[in-house]
Every structure is written in C-alpha cells, then in structure tokens.
Amino acid sequence: MMGQVTELHKIYLEASSKADHFLLGAIAAACAYLAQSNPYGKLGLNPETLFLFDLVVLGFAGYFAHRRIENTVQVLKFNATYLQAHSAGDAVAFHGGKHLAQKYADRTSIDYSFRNFLMAAGFILYVVAKVWRAY
C-alpha cells in the first residue's frame, strides 16, 4: 500500500511541476506578445495605459509563477532533510526540516493564488482594453 501511495505522489508532483512550468511559459509568451503588439501612448485614462497596466499585471503573474516553482523545490529539499533526520533520530534537524518544509509549502499556496488571480486579471484587463479601444 505504501508503495502505491508513494508512486501516486510522485505522479502528482511530476504533473504539478509540468503544469507550473507550462503556465510560467505561457505567461512569459503572453508578456512578450503584449510587449510587441500593444499600442502604447501617453499615460492617462486611455486604452494605451490599460494595455501597459495589463502587461505589468501579467509580469507579476510571471513573477509569482516563478516563485511557486522555486518554493516547491525548497519544499522538496526540506522534506528530504526532514525524512533523513527522522530516520537518523536527529530531533533538532527533524523539527527544523519539518518547520521549513511547512513554511515553504505555505508559500507555494500563496504564490499559486496570486499567480492564478493575476493571470485572470491580466486576461480580463486585456479584453477590456481591446473593447475600450474599439469604441
């Protein structure tokens, strides 16, 4: 039974990692496209400024996507420290590894929420700017 759980968790981690990398790539591609194709003008209450704001929002989504990947790697590192300390009977490293793994796990959840919110906000802002520019 434990082998099945371990294998399922491994499959989950691989799929999650692939999804995180894909979303980071998609966000970076969207930022590159917007930087090249959007019209920019004087700052003010106009569609051009909204296009610029949209690019900044998507840039922050990319930042949080990258941070999520980095924090996930840290979680895996500290989980390994935690497990090694558990098997060696080192109580100090055990509790330190457990605390750090939980700290970085909490960060990945926050990064996940910010990344997804900012991606959605960026998409909505882009649609609003396109519609505003047309009228």
C-alpha positions, 0 to 999 in steps of 0.5 A: 500500500505504501508503495502505491501511495508513494508512486501516486505522489510522485505522479502528482508532483511530476504533473504539478511541476509540468503544469507550473512550468507550462503556465510560467511559459505561457505567461512569459509568451503572453508578456512578450506578445503584449510587449510587441503588439500593444499600442502604447501612448501617453499615460492617462485614462486611455486604452494605451495605459490599460494595455501597459497596466495589463502587461505589468499585471501579467509580469507579476503573474510571471513573477509569482509563477516563478516563485511557486516553482522555486518554493516547491523545490525548497519544499522538496529539499526540506522534506528530504532533510526532514525524512533523513533526520527522522530516520537518523533520530536527529530531533533538532534537524527533524523539527527544523526540516519539518518547520521549513518544509511547512513554511515553504509549502505555505508559500507555494499556496500563496504564490499559486493564488496570486499567480492564478488571480493575476493571470485572470486579471491580466486576461480580463484587463486585456479584453477590456482594453481591446473593447475600450479601444474599439469604441 
